[in-house]
Amino acid sequence: MNIPMLAYCRVSTDKQAEEGMSLAAQSEQIAKYAGLYDLEIIETIIDDGYSASNLDRPGLKQVFSMLDAGKVQGVIITKLDRLTRSVFDLSYLLKNYMDKYRFMSVYDKFDTDTAGGRMILSILTTVSQWEREVISERTKAVLSHKKSKGERVGNIPYGKKLSSDGVHLEPDNVEQKIISTIKSMRAEGMTYDRISKAFTYNNRTGKPFTISAIHRIANI
């Protein structure tokens, strides 16, 4: 008798789908895997456009609901990161679900029915979180170094433009004039709505300034 299981698939971006992680590809891989172990896929549940940063996903909530209702005995995923990327969330899953139900991964080769599988699962999550923290630390260090050298970080702020070296920022005279004009109009007691109606300048895209844009510029 085949064991009833769920297939859970997730992608957070179109880029992931293009890189061989599409929902269809995941579903196909899980189906092949289930066939090797006499497992029956009762339903394939998907989360399209959701990250693994937390467990607040409609598809995953459906998975938990079906497990709690006793409709299936476990869940199959292609990789652990389709389920979670957080050690904290994994601890929750281990305590509330993985001790009661069977969780299997096609590529990570773990099966929570076994002690060895649970150990592999814990190691994989710890290493994954360590990698993300290292990347985050390196990114922050690079951005901090760029800022200290006066190099551009992120979008070019209003009132600035790239200098001729393509790296550093320098004042944009036209935008500086616009900033000065808006601040002067505010100093005269004009409301943001009145400024937007009286303003003759356009924004970077050639369109009239919105009230919210004028508010931001007035507070630069």
Secondary structure, 3 states (H helix, E strand, C coil): CCEEEEEEEEECCHHHHHHHHCHHHHHHHHHHHHHHCCEEEEEEEEEECCCCCCCCCHHHHHHHHHHHCCCCCEEEECCHHHCCCCHHHHHHHHHHHHCCCEEEECCCCCECCCHHHHHHHHHHHHHHHHHHHHHHHHHHHHHHHHHHCCECCCCCCCCEEECCCCCEEEECHHHHHHHHHHHHHHHCCCCHHHHHHHCCCECCCCCECCHHHHHHHHCC
